[in-house]
């Protein structure tokens, strides 16, 4: 059966037939339906009561193809089931940062969810130079809670394996495997290069052996390290924020994978915004440096906040491991009996060190795909001067390569900031 997106009248009538949603919107009210989806995958609608617009919801429906490309790229509609399940699970773990799901329909492959009318897509806000004072604290909490509570560090081993089996999301994982870890390093037709990007930069992606090896190592980790339930696409376009609240949306790529992938995806987007701010800042306020400094601070604060909270959750759980009131939780420390906790603490330190190393590798891969791959970021594509845009892209690629190739020698998040700042300084002095 050929897919047709719902018309406004069809969607309004459908929502009125759902008691819980009808009550939210107002019984038998006239509804305003606006299709607003600007993402790569799905149709998104804002639906509100005409007389009382504050009564509103978001409706999201999955077509049987990748919306960015069209019917030439078929895609399972069952991805909506993965997204709904992930939103509900993340909502249990971190309700203050995940929108509520009011209704899901597995036949129409749509869901109705909380509308965040007073929030803005984070990428848009960062592009405009808006400071979000609580962003780092909120995102570090979200990452710590979702990544820890979905892992073997908390869950019973059998429960974790069962959840990972149910959470297989092979079609969307394949998109990531190709568009993030493979195609950007090939002469592939899906790649899109800006007009002035130097040929040498493109050739380096394809032929520099240490870079290709590092990218392949991260691809292997992505495909084989089923550590916890991930969001799977945690960029600044998947976050909505205002001055007081932060929400994470759109987990259609959710699957069980390496913890560092979600952390790395977010940090990569802060760095992309940092390098592109050189142009945007001069347009808006004449001086890009204050906001660039704030962006780099987000990198530091998100990582440090996440690491601190993650370890605290882990330690707290193991210290209360004999409390059997936590259904599904392990009842002994992950490392086994350890009377004085010395071995457990040493293992935690080693675990976090590896997590940091992997995070840097994923930062590099995500930055590269946003420069040369199919799906780009508005902070860079909106730069009208081809030469300036290419200069920004080159700095992004240089930073990404350094993080990928040198990730095992970098031990502190501050070293990432020093690297990015040094590359930006080279640009400013014309190196």
C-alpha positions in Angstrom: 0.0 0.0 0.0 1.4 3.4 -1.0 2.1 5.7 1.8 0.3 9.0 2.0 1.0 11.5 4.8 -2.1 12.4 6.9 -4.0 15.5 5.9 -4.8 18.1 8.5 -8.4 17.1 8.7 -7.6 13.4 8.9 -5.1 13.9 11.7 -7.5 16.2 13.6 -10.3 13.6 13.4 -8.0 10.9 14.5 -6.8 12.7 17.6 -10.4 13.5 18.6 -11.0 9.7 18.7 -8.3 9.2 21.3 -9.8 10.0 24.7 -6.5 10.9 26.5 -5.4 13.2 23.6 -8.9 14.6 23.1 -8.9 15.7 26.7 -5.5 17.4 26.3 -6.6 19.4 23.3 -10.2 20.1 24.4 -13.2 18.0 23.7 -14.4 18.4 20.1 -12.4 21.6 19.7 -11.4 23.0 16.3 -7.7 22.1 15.8 -4.9 23.9 14.0 -2.6 21.3 12.4 0.8 22.5 11.0 3.4 20.2 9.5 6.8 21.4 10.7 9.1 18.5 10.2 12.6 19.6 9.1 14.4 16.5 10.1 15.9 13.7 8.0 13.5 10.9 8.8 9.9 11.7 9.8 6.8 13.9 9.4 6.2 16.1 12.5 3.0 18.1 13.2 2.1 20.8 15.7 -1.5 20.4 16.7 -3.3 23.0 18.9 -6.7 24.1 20.0 -7.7 27.1 17.8 -9.3 29.0 20.7 -6.7 28.0 23.4 -3.4 27.5 21.6 -1.6 26.5 24.8 -3.5 23.2 24.6 -1.3 21.5 22.1 0.7 18.4 21.3 3.2 17.1 18.8 2.4 14.3 16.4 5.3 12.4 14.7 4.7 9.8 11.9 7.3 7.6 10.2 7.0 7.2 6.4 8.4 4.0 4.8 11.5 5.9 3.6 14.2 8.3 4.6 12.5 11.7 4.3 15.8 13.5 3.5 16.2 11.4 0.4 12.7 10.2 -0.4 11.3 6.9 -1.7 14.7 6.1 -3.3 15.9 5.2 0.3 13.3 2.7 1.8 13.2 2.5 5.5 11.2 0.4 8.0 8.4 2.2 9.7 8.9 0.1 12.7 11.6 2.6 13.7 8.8 4.5 15.4 8.3 1.6 17.8 12.0 1.9 18.8 11.6 5.6 19.3 8.5 5.2 21.5 10.1 2.5 23.6 13.3 4.6 24.0 11.4 7.7 25.0 9.4 5.8 27.6 12.5 4.1 29.0 14.5 7.3 29.1 11.5 9.1 30.6 11.5 6.6 33.5 15.2 7.2 34.1 15.3 11.0 33.6 11.8 12.4 33.4 12.9 16.0 33.9 14.7 15.9 30.5 12.5 13.7 28.4 9.1 14.7 26.9 6.1 12.6 27.7 4.5 10.2 25.2 0.7 10.5 25.4 -0.2 7.9 22.7 1.5 5.5 20.3 -0.1 3.7 17.3 1.8 0.8 15.9 -0.5 0.5 12.9 -0.1 4.1 11.7 3.4 4.3 13.1 2.9 7.5 14.8 3.0 8.9 18.3 1.5 11.9 20.2 3.8 13.6 22.6 4.3 16.6 24.8 4.8 19.9 22.9 7.7 22.0 24.2 6.2 25.3 23.1 8.5 27.5 25.2 11.7 25.7 24.1 13.8 26.0 21.1 16.0 23.5 19.1 19.4 23.9 20.7 21.2 24.1 17.4 19.2 27.1 16.4 19.9 28.8 19.7 23.6 28.1 19.5 23.7 29.5 16.0 22.2 32.7 17.3 24.6 32.9 20.2 22.2 32.2 23.0 23.7 31.1 26.3 21.8 28.4 28.2 23.1 28.5 31.8 21.8 25.1 32.9 22.5 23.2 29.7 25.7 21.4 30.8 24.3 20.4 34.1 21.1 19.1 32.5 22.9 17.1 29.8 25.5 15.6 32.1 22.6 14.4 34.3 20.7 13.0 31.3 23.8 11.2 30.0 24.8 9.8 33.4 21.4 8.4 34.3 20.4 7.0 30.9 23.8 5.4 30.2 24.4 3.9 33.7 20.9 2.5 34.3 20.8 0.7 31.0 24.1 -1.1 31.5 25.4 -4.2 33.1 26.8 -2.1 35.9 23.2 -1.8 37.1 21.0 -4.3 35.4 20.9 -8.0 36.0 22.8 -9.7 33.2 19.9 -11.7 31.9 17.6 -8.6 31.9 20.2 -6.6 30.1 20.7 -9.3 27.4 16.9 -9.6 26.9 16.5 -5.8 26.6 19.4 -5.6 24.1 17.8 -8.3 22.0 14.5 -6.5 21.9 16.3 -3.2 21.2 18.0 -4.3 17.9 17.5 -1.4 15.5 19.5 -2.8 12.5 18.2 -0.5 9.7 19.0 2.7 11.5 22.3 1.3 12.8 23.2 0.6 9.2 22.6 4.2 8.3 25.1 5.3 11.1 27.6 2.6 10.1 27.6 3.9 6.6 27.1 7.6 6.9 29.3 8.2 9.9 32.0 5.5 9.8 32.3 4.5 6.1 31.1 6.8 3.3 32.9 10.0 4.5 36.2 8.2 4.0 35.4 7.0 0.5 34.6 8.6 -2.8 30.9 7.9 -2.3 28.0 9.6 -4.1 26.3 10.5 -0.8 29.1 12.8 0.2 28.6 16.5 -0.3 31.7 18.7 -0.4 31.5 22.5 -0.2 32.7 24.4 -3.2 36.0 25.7 -1.8 37.0 22.7 0.4 40.6 21.9 -0.6 41.0 18.7 -2.6 43.9 17.8 -0.3 41.6 17.7 2.7 39.2 15.3 0.9 42.1 13.1 -0.3 43.5 12.9 3.3 40.2 11.5 4.5 40.5 8.7 1.9 44.2 7.9 2.0 45.7 8.8 5.4 46.3 5.4 6.9 46.3 6.3 10.7 43.0 8.2 10.2 41.3 5.3 8.3 42.5 2.8 10.8 41.2 4.9 13.7 37.8 5.4 12.0 37.5 1.6 11.4 38.3 1.0 15.1 35.4 3.3 16.1 33.1 1.6 13.6 34.0 -1.8 15.2 33.2 -0.4 18.7 29.9 1.0 17.5 28.9 -2.3 15.9 30.0 -4.6 18.7 30.0 -2.9 22.1 26.4 -3.3 23.3 27.0 -1.6 26.6 23.7 0.3 27.2 20.6 1.7 25.6 21.7 4.8 23.6 19.8 7.7 22.2 21.9 7.0 19.0 21.8 10.5 17.4 22.4 12.9 20.3 23.3 16.1 18.4 22.1 19.6 19.1 19.2 19.2 16.8 17.9 16.5 19.1 17.8 18.8 22.1 15.2 21.5 23.0 16.1 24.1 25.6 15.2 27.4 27.3 16.9 29.2 30.1 15.5 26.8 32.7 14.8 23.5 31.1 16.4 21.0 28.7 14.7 18.1 26.9 16.2 15.4 24.7 14.0 14.3 21.7 14.1 12.1 18.6 15.7 8.8 19.8 14.7 6.9 16.7 18.3 5.6 16.3 18.1 4.1 19.8 19.9 0.8 20.2 22.3 -1.0 22.6 25.8 0.3 21.8 28.9 2.0 23.3 28.3 4.6 26.0 30.9 6.9 24.4 28.8 7.3 21.2 26.1 9.4 22.8 28.7 11.5 24.8 30.9 11.9 21.7 28.0 13.0 19.5 27.1 15.8 21.8 30.6 17.1 22.3 31.2 17.0 18.6 28.3 19.3 18.0 29.7 21.8 20.5 33.0 21.8 18.7 31.4 22.3 15.3 29.5 25.3 16.8 32.8 26.6 18.2 34.6 26.6 14.9 31.7 28.1 12.9 31.1 30.8 15.5 34.0 32.8 14.1 31.8 33.8 11.2 28.4 34.0 13.0 29.8 35.9 16.0 31.1 38.7 13.8 27.7 39.0 12.1 25.7 39.3 15.4 27.9 41.0 18.0 31.2 41.7 16.4 33.2 39.5 18.7 32.9 35.7 18.5 35.3 35.0 21.3 33.0 35.2 24.4 30.5 32.7 23.0 33.3 30.5 21.7 34.7 30.4 25.2 31.2 29.4 26.5 30.9 26.6 23.9 34.3 25.2 25.0 33.2 25.4 28.6 30.2 23.2 27.7 32.5 20.6 26.4 34.4 20.6 29.7 31.4 20.8 32.0 29.4 18.2 30.2 32.2 15.6 30.3 33.2 16.4 33.9 29.6 16.5 35.1 28.7 13.3 33.3 31.8 11.5 34.6 31.3 12.6 38.2 27.6 11.7 38.2 28.1 8.4 36.4 30.8 7.3 38.9 28.6 8.5 41.8 25.6 6.4 40.6 27.9 3.4 40.1 29.4 3.7 43.5 26.1 4.3 45.2 24.6 1.3 43.5 27.4 -1.0 44.6 27.4 0.3 48.1 23.7 -0.6 48.4 24.1 -3.8 46.3 22.7 -5.9 49.2 19.4 -4.0 49.1 17.2 -6.3 47.1 14.4 -3.8 46.8 15.7 -2.6 43.5 14.0 -4.9 41.0 16.3 -5.9 38.1 19.4 -4.5 39.7 22.5 -6.6 40.3 23.1 -7.7 43.9 26.9 -7.8 44.0 29.5 -5.3 42.8 30.4 -5.8 39.1 34.0 -6.7 39.9 32.9 -9.2 42.5 33.7 -9.3 46.2 36.0 -6.5 47.3 36.0 -5.9 51.0 38.0 -2.6 51.0 36.7 -1.3 47.6 40.3 -0.8 46.4 39.9 -3.0 43.4 36.5 -1.6 42.5 37.8 1.9 42.6 40.8 1.0 40.4 38.4 -0.7 37.9 36.1 2.4 37.9 39.1 4.6 37.1 40.2 2.3 34.2 36.6 2.1 32.9 36.3 5.9 32.8 39.7 6.3 31.1 38.6 3.9 28.3 35.2 5.7 28.1 37.0 9.0 27.7 39.3 7.6 24.9 36.3 6.2 23.0 34.4 9.4 23.4 37.2 11.3 21.6 37.2 8.8 18.8 33.4 9.2 18.3 33.8 13.0 18.5 36.2 12.8 15.6 33.9 10.6 13.4 30.8 12.7 14.1 32.6 15.9 13.2 33.9 14.5 9.9 30.5 13.2 8.8 29.0 16.6 9.4 31.5 18.3 7.2 31.6 15.9 4.2 28.6 13.7 4.6 25.0 13.9 3.5 23.5 15.5 6.7 25.3 18.7 7.7 24.9 21.3 10.3 23.3 24.7 9.8 26.1 26.5 11.7 28.4 25.7 8.8 26.1 25.5 5.8 24.7 29.0 6.5 28.1 30.6 6.0 27.6 32.3 2.6 31.3 33.0 1.9 32.7 29.8 0.3 36.3 30.5 1.4 35.3 31.3 5.0 33.1 28.2 5.1 35.9 26.0 3.7 38.4 27.4 6.3 35.9 26.5 9.1 35.5 23.0 7.6 39.3 22.5 7.4 39.7 23.4 11.1 36.9 20.9 12.0 38.5 18.2 10.0 41.9 18.9 11.5 40.4 18.8 15.0 38.5 15.6 14.2 41.6 13.8 12.9 43.7 14.8 15.9 41.1 13.5 18.3 40.7 10.2 16.4 44.4 9.5 15.9 45.7 10.8 19.2 42.8 9.7 21.4 44.8 7.3 23.4 47.4 9.9 24.3 44.9 12.5 25.5 43.9 12.0 29.1 42.1 15.2 30.1 39.1 17.0 28.6 41.1 20.2 28.9 43.5 18.9 26.3 40.6 18.8 23.8 40.0 22.5 24.6 43.7 23.3 24.1 43.7 21.5 20.7 40.6 23.3 19.5 41.8 26.7 20.7 45.2 26.2 19.0 43.5 25.4 15.7 41.3 28.4 16.0 44.4 30.6 16.8 46.1 29.4 13.7 43.1 30.5 11.7 43.1 34.0 13.3 46.8 34.5 12.5 46.3 33.2 9.0 48.3 30.0 9.3 
